[in-house]
Amino acid sequence: VGTKPLSGHELALMFLPHDLKRLDAYSRNLVDFHMITDLLPRLSELFFHHRLPGSLSLSLLQRALLIAMGLQKKTVDDVSAEYDLPVSQLLALFNKAVRKLSTTLNKIQETAASDEVDANPLMQRAKVENQRIRAGALNPLTSSMEHELDEEGRKAIAKMKDAQANLLDSLNLDKYAIGGSDKDWEEAVAKGASGGIVSVAKTASSETKKTPKSSRKHKSTPSRDKAEQAERFAHRSKKHKRN
């Protein structure tokens, strides 16, 4: 007869998780005792071979029920006729016995799971970290969330402005340049004072020369040239209206 306490590994070999759930359901009166009759032989062997903790104790009548229904394969009616007791009383005693057995097996399973966690270095570190968090050892943030959002927003806006400036610098705006000098425009406005379209021929001397890339940093950007051209055109238009 073995006297070694039942380990979690042995428990997993003898009972499926579904088996333990059936025992728990019967102990809470959720299912009929016929749902666990196939488990009674193994439960009886563990109890009478002293494989379960010594804290588990059953009355003499509960032990008799476990022997009769688990080892001798007798029915409740057979035990009732043998002991001259009502079936309801026997089932109540049997339910209490199964409840004690189910609680004991669940504790063995929980202890085995806890030991497995303690033996795993990763789980051990996670456990220590969880205890540190619960102890309030977390460091506060150096800045508020609003400050971080504002900072990231400023960075995003600055990045967008740089991208827009690079896009304008890459555009060729020479074809939109207004040809002619101020003198050419004054003469054209004077000729068109009576009405009609005012135009100035674009000569080679009035064409904007392309600036080499190497010297762009010493001259105005195309966006600034475009603004100056627009201002010059507005000035000429005002002079044309006054004339």
C-alpha positions as semicolon CSV with decimal commas, in nm:
position;residue;x (nm);y (nm);z (nm)
1;V;0,000;0,000;0,000
2;G;0,149;0,331;-0,109
3;T;0,166;0,612;0,142
4;K;0,329;0,877;-0,076
5;P;0,113;1,192;-0,094
6;L;-0,058;1,252;-0,423
7;S;0,134;1,501;-0,638
8;G;-0,006;1,742;-0,891
9;H;0,152;1,547;-1,176
10;E;-0,011;1,222;-1,063
11;L;-0,342;1,402;-1,020
12;A;-0,324;1,524;-1,381
13;L;-0,262;1,166;-1,496
14;M;-0,554;1,021;-1,300
15;F;-0,817;1,292;-1,352
16;L;-0,892;1,516;-1,647
17;P;-0,985;1,880;-1,582
18;H;-1,338;1,786;-1,687
19;D;-1,343;1,515;-1,418
20;L;-1,255;1,764;-1,147
21;K;-1,524;1,997;-1,277
22;R;-1,780;1,716;-1,255
23;L;-1,685;1,649;-0,894
24;D;-1,711;2,019;-0,812
25;A;-2,049;2,046;-0,985
26;Y;-2,187;1,748;-0,789
27;S;-2,052;1,885;-0,460
28;R;-2,254;2,203;-0,528
29;N;-2,567;2,001;-0,615
30;L;-2,561;2,107;-0,981
31;V;-2,565;1,754;-1,129
32;D;-2,692;1,410;-1,024
33;F;-2,461;1,158;-0,852
34;H;-2,479;0,933;-1,160
35;M;-2,251;1,187;-1,333
36;I;-1,957;1,092;-1,109
37;T;-2,002;0,717;-1,052
38;D;-1,715;0,641;-1,293
39;L;-1,478;0,844;-1,072
40;L;-1,565;0,673;-0,744
41;P;-1,319;0,378;-0,778
42;R;-1,021;0,611;-0,818
43;L;-1,137;0,835;-0,534
44;S;-1,180;0,535;-0,306
45;E;-0,833;0,400;-0,388
46;L;-0,669;0,736;-0,317
47;F;-0,847;0,772;0,015
48;F;-0,794;0,420;0,150
49;H;-0,433;0,406;0,027
50;H;-0,370;0,722;0,230
51;R;-0,258;0,919;-0,076
52;L;-0,464;1,223;0,027
53;P;-0,362;1,470;0,302
54;G;-0,425;1,361;0,659
55;S;-0,645;1,664;0,718
56;L;-0,917;1,495;0,513
57;S;-1,146;1,300;0,744
58;L;-1,468;1,110;0,671
59;S;-1,716;0,956;0,910
60;L;-1,757;0,580;0,938
61;L;-2,079;0,583;0,739
62;Q;-1,922;0,800;0,468
63;R;-1,632;0,556;0,443
64;A;-1,877;0,269;0,419
65;L;-2,059;0,446;0,136
66;L;-1,727;0,506;-0,043
67;I;-1,633;0,138;-0,012
68;A;-1,975;0,011;-0,118
69;M;-2,031;0,248;-0,413
70;G;-1,669;0,296;-0,516
71;L;-1,504;-0,042;-0,467
72;Q;-1,788;-0,293;-0,439
73;K;-1,992;-0,126;-0,718
74;K;-2,316;-0,131;-0,513
75;T;-2,605;0,103;-0,583
76;V;-2,757;0,348;-0,339
77;D;-3,061;0,124;-0,306
78;D;-2,839;-0,171;-0,212
79;V;-2,666;0,032;0,058
80;S;-3,003;0,165;0,180
81;A;-3,139;-0,189;0,218
82;E;-2,818;-0,309;0,384
83;Y;-2,799;-0,032;0,645
84;D;-3,176;0,021;0,670
85;L;-3,143;0,395;0,602
86;P;-3,341;0,616;0,364
87;V;-3,180;0,689;0,028
88;S;-3,207;1,067;0,078
89;Q;-3,002;1,048;0,400
90;L;-2,735;0,834;0,236
91;L;-2,711;1,067;-0,064
92;A;-2,674;1,368;0,167
93;L;-2,385;1,200;0,349
94;F;-2,232;1,091;0,020
95;N;-2,252;1,445;-0,118
96;K;-2,065;1,582;0,184
97;A;-1,794;1,319;0,140
98;V;-1,750;1,404;-0,229
99;R;-1,737;1,774;-0,140
100;K;-1,442;1,711;0,093
101;L;-1,267;1,499;-0,168
102;S;-1,322;1,758;-0,442
103;T;-1,189;2,040;-0,222
104;T;-0,878;1,837;-0,138
105;L;-0,805;1,757;-0,505
106;N;-0,848;2,122;-0,603
107;K;-0,601;2,229;-0,334
108;I;-0,345;1,975;-0,463
109;Q;-0,392;2,114;-0,815
110;E;-0,352;2,475;-0,699
111;T;-0,038;2,389;-0,500
112;A;0,117;2,218;-0,803
113;A;0,041;2,520;-1,024
114;S;0,192;2,755;-0,767
115;D;0,509;2,545;-0,743
116;E;0,539;2,545;-1,121
117;V;0,516;2,923;-1,129
118;D;0,781;2,957;-0,858
119;A;1,015;2,727;-1,052
120;N;0,985;2,931;-1,372
121;P;1,235;3,225;-1,375
122;L;1,018;3,434;-1,608
123;M;0,709;3,382;-1,397
124;Q;0,910;3,454;-1,084
125;R;1,026;3,789;-1,224
126;A;0,669;3,869;-1,325
127;K;0,554;3,786;-0,974
128;V;0,818;4,013;-0,821
129;E;0,723;4,293;-1,060
130;N;0,358;4,251;-0,971
131;Q;0,443;4,275;-0,601
132;R;0,649;4,587;-0,667
133;I;0,359;4,748;-0,852
134;R;0,119;4,664;-0,572
135;A;0,363;4,815;-0,321
136;G;0,347;5,146;-0,509
137;A;0,709;5,145;-0,626
138;L;0,628;5,297;-0,965
139;N;0,804;5,624;-1,047
140;P;0,580;5,919;-1,142
141;L;0,600;6,066;-1,490
142;T;0,835;6,359;-1,537
143;S;0,576;6,554;-1,737
144;S;0,201;6,552;-1,781
145;M;0,027;6,396;-2,078
146;E;-0,093;6,738;-2,200
147;H;0,265;6,867;-2,206
148;E;0,380;6,564;-2,406
149;L;0,094;6,607;-2,654
150;D;0,174;6,977;-2,700
151;E;0,541;6,897;-2,756
152;E;0,463;6,630;-3,014
153;G;0,216;6,866;-3,183
154;R;0,482;7,137;-3,219
155;K;0,723;6,885;-3,366
156;A;0,464;6,769;-3,618
157;I;0,381;7,127;-3,725
158;A;0,750;7,214;-3,766
159;K;0,803;6,900;-3,974
160;M;0,506;6,988;-4,194
161;K;0,636;7,343;-4,250
162;D;0,978;7,209;-4,351
163;A;0,813;6,972;-4,598
164;Q;0,611;7,260;-4,749
165;A;0,921;7,477;-4,781
166;N;1,114;7,195;-4,951
167;L;0,823;7,144;-5,190
168;L;0,817;7,513;-5,287
169;D;1,194;7,516;-5,336
170;S;1,170;7,217;-5,568
171;L;0,910;7,380;-5,796
172;N;1,020;7,559;-6,114
173;L;0,839;7,898;-6,101
174;D;1,039;8,063;-6,379
175;K;0,760;8,001;-6,631
176;Y;0,525;8,211;-6,419
177;A;0,764;8,509;-6,407
178;I;0,628;8,843;-6,542
179;G;0,848;8,975;-6,821
180;G;0,947;9,333;-6,896
181;S;1,098;9,609;-6,691
182;D;0,920;9,893;-6,514
183;K;0,979;10,120;-6,813
184;D;0,826;9,866;-7,051
185;W;0,519;9,840;-6,834
186;E;0,479;10,218;-6,804
187;E;0,488;10,251;-7,180
188;A;0,240;9,964;-7,223
189;V;0,002;10,114;-6,966
190;A;0,022;10,451;-7,137
191;K;-0,062;10,295;-7,475
192;G;-0,354;10,098;-7,329
193;A;-0,503;10,382;-7,130
194;S;-0,804;10,401;-7,364
195;G;-0,891;10,037;-7,291
196;G;-0,796;9,698;-7,414
197;I;-0,541;9,442;-7,313
198;V;-0,205;9,554;-7,179
199;S;0,084;9,324;-7,264
200;V;0,460;9,334;-7,271
201;A;0,669;9,107;-7,486
202;K;0,894;8,872;-7,297
203;T;1,251;8,913;-7,411
204;A;1,554;8,709;-7,343
205;S;1,690;8,979;-7,117
206;S;1,373;8,977;-6,908
207;E;1,368;8,601;-6,857
208;T;1,463;8,483;-6,516
209;K;1,785;8,291;-6,517
210;K;1,792;7,963;-6,333
211;T;1,999;7,972;-6,021
212;P;2,250;7,691;-5,978
213;K;2,180;7,466;-5,685
214;S;2,516;7,545;-5,532
215;S;2,434;7,916;-5,502
216;R;2,069;7,895;-5,399
217;K;2,151;7,950;-5,039
218;H;2,295;8,297;-5,122
219;K;1,986;8,412;-5,321
220;S;1,615;8,446;-5,264
221;T;1,393;8,141;-5,287
222;P;1,136;8,095;-5,569
223;S;0,853;8,147;-5,322
224;R;0,992;8,489;-5,231
225;D;1,042;8,578;-5,600
226;K;0,685;8,481;-5,670
227;A;0,562;8,709;-5,389
228;E;0,770;8,999;-5,524
229;Q;0,637;8,944;-5,876
230;A;0,280;8,945;-5,749
231;E;0,345;9,269;-5,559
232;R;0,501;9,429;-5,869
233;F;0,201;9,328;-6,080
234;A;-0,040;9,474;-5,821
235;H;0,158;9,802;-5,822
236;R;0,141;9,824;-6,200
237;S;-0,230;9,753;-6,198
238;K;-0,285;10,041;-5,954
239;K;-0,088;10,277;-6,178
240;H;-0,294;10,166;-6,478
241;K;-0,616;10,247;-6,291
242;R;-0,491;10,592;-6,191
243;N;-0,399;10,671;-6,552
